[in-house]
Amino acid sequence: CGGGSGSDSDTIKVAYNRSTDNKIRFKDQYLESVKEQFEKAHPGKQIQLLPIQAPDNDYATKAQQMMRSPKTAPDLVYEDTFRINSDIKAGYLRPLDRYLAKWSSWGRFVPTAKAAAKADDGKTYGVPDGTDTRGLWFNKKIFKKAGLPADWSPKNWAEVLDAARTVKRKVPGVIPFNVYTGKAPGEAAVMQGFEMLLYGTGEDPLYDPSSKKWVEGGKGFTDSLDFIGEVFKEKLGPDVSDALDPNVGTSVATEWLPEGKLAIALDGSWMSQNWINNGPKEWPAWEKELGRTPMPTQEGQAPGKVSMSGGWAWSIPERAQNPDLAWEFVKTLQTRKNAVRWAVVDAQIAVRDDVAADPKYLSSMPGIKFFTGLVKDTHYRPAQPVYPQVSSAIGEAMESVTTGDSTGERAAKAYNEQLKSVVGKAVRPAKE
Ligand SMILES: OC[C@H]1O[C@H](O[C@H]2O[C@H](CO)[C@@H](O)[C@H](O)[C@H]2O)[C@H](O)[C@@H](O)[C@@H]1O
């Protein structure tokens, strides 16, 4: 990949992330089919798909490199919404308002989705194609062997750890609990792991929008790190080397869960995308064998459960050579039919009201009701340009407690120092 836009005004170059697992190709297949539709409807125009096969962090770096020059900038890029503000600030993306104003489907998007790609300047830089929530998946067969209930519903962190300890004792050879951690898995660790803990601890989020300040790591931050430290100290998680592998998410989705090697996974609503779509890991029994339950707050404090939400968006780079044609392709990606198809294929939570009401969407994904139900208690990451840097600092803190090099308290202190170096004075102490 890495081809540039060049000067061919009939070709749209579309950069997107391709899974590092060669068996996972449903996004490629979906894009190929939309490309065919588009080319049929626009004779003489071509879509050139530019898959970037890399772990999440490397994908972002590569896409940013490409966007720096008109010679290499794609005409369309798939952006994780947590990076979009940083890419806007870097000048990589162009506002889409003039297109959106004339596109009636934009009125179908829910406000949180519209906000996900909106910058401080009030302009919108991306069209989101779904969102997600997070919770606990558990293997009922392993739970049965361990004497744990099929309707498991932990009320606090202690009950999650207790169940993992029971599995460790009674079902040797399986990994009791996966919580993503460390630097290499990138945002998967920070969001699915750390933030699913932190946002269930109490008063101190990562960022305080009212004071426009980042919140120093306090008790909740330290407790979240200690929870992770405990999982690895007690050997309730995977081997540390596996946990710190950039592709651990693929192992969870295509081996550990479907092969019955993992009892509990703190993970995303989209996991079933791996077991449908004719691969990468066909697992028709997943619906019967896996249970789902919300991640509880630390002590069970209201609202009792916690979730985080993210999503991806299609953006047009500032240096794109064919922005108008690229926008036409976005519209094709987002015909109602295609938007429904994508939501189903990628196991997304719909962000358009017409997609959310579509019978195909509503009936095709077991679990959709459960994960959509988490939306009302969900949290969004700070939509700040520096967030990706803050996220890296959290990944470092997580890694140091995972390897046992640090305690939660020391890792939180180191985070506070790094936070200051990233955001300067825009920091306030934690309340607790
Ligand atoms: O919905 C499927 C997608 O799930 C992942 O993205 C989600 O989790 C990320 C953190 O791991 C988060 O940054 C993003 O905003 C979420 O949508 C995954 O990274 C994608 O490849 C996958 O298609």
The ligand as an SDF file (V2000), in Angstrom:
LIG
                    3D

 23 24  0  0  0  0  0  0  0  0999 V2000
  -16.3420   -2.0840   15.9910 O   0  0  0  0  0  0  0  0  0  0  0  0
  -15.3550   -2.8560   15.5210 C   0  0  0  0  0  0  0  0  0  0  0  0
  -14.0870   -2.1240   15.7300 C   0  0  0  0  0  0  0  0  0  0  0  0
  -13.6980   -2.2520   17.0690 O   0  0  0  0  0  0  0  0  0  0  0  0
  -12.5050   -1.6640   17.4680 C   0  0  0  0  0  0  0  0  0  0  0  0
  -12.7200   -0.2800   17.6390 O   0  0  0  0  0  0  0  0  0  0  0  0
  -13.3340    0.0480   18.8320 C   0  0  0  0  0  0  0  0  0  0  0  0
  -12.4220   -0.1110   19.9030 O   0  0  0  0  0  0  0  0  0  0  0  0
  -11.2830    0.7370   19.8400 C   0  0  0  0  0  0  0  0  0  0  0  0
  -10.4290    0.4260   21.0260 C   0  0  0  0  0  0  0  0  0  0  0  0
  -10.0410   -0.9000   20.9410 O   0  0  0  0  0  0  0  0  0  0  0  0
  -11.7420    2.1890   19.8780 C   0  0  0  0  0  0  0  0  0  0  0  0
  -10.6400    3.0420   19.8330 O   0  0  0  0  0  0  0  0  0  0  0  0
  -12.7070    2.4470   18.7280 C   0  0  0  0  0  0  0  0  0  0  0  0
  -13.2010    3.7760   18.8150 O   0  0  0  0  0  0  0  0  0  0  0  0
  -13.8370    1.4710   18.8040 C   0  0  0  0  0  0  0  0  0  0  0  0
  -14.7260    1.6410   17.7330 O   0  0  0  0  0  0  0  0  0  0  0  0
  -11.3700   -1.9940   16.5250 C   0  0  0  0  0  0  0  0  0  0  0  0
  -10.2570   -1.1660   16.7720 O   0  0  0  0  0  0  0  0  0  0  0  0
  -11.7380   -1.9280   15.0760 C   0  0  0  0  0  0  0  0  0  0  0  0
  -10.7280   -2.4450   14.2500 O   0  0  0  0  0  0  0  0  0  0  0  0
  -13.0310   -2.6930   14.8410 C   0  0  0  0  0  0  0  0  0  0  0  0
  -13.4480   -2.5420   13.4990 O   0  0  0  0  0  0  0  0  0  0  0  0
  1  2  1  0
  2  3  1  0
  3  4  1  0
  3 22  1  0
  4  5  1  0
  5  6  1  0
  5 18  1  0
  6  7  1  0
  7  8  1  0
  7 16  1  0
  8  9  1  0
  9 10  1  0
  9 12  1  0
 10 11  1  0
 12 13  1  0
 12 14  1  0
 14 15  1  0
 14 16  1  0
 16 17  1  0
 18 19  1  0
 18 20  1  0
 20 21  1  0
 20 22  1  0
 22 23  1  0
M  END
$$$$
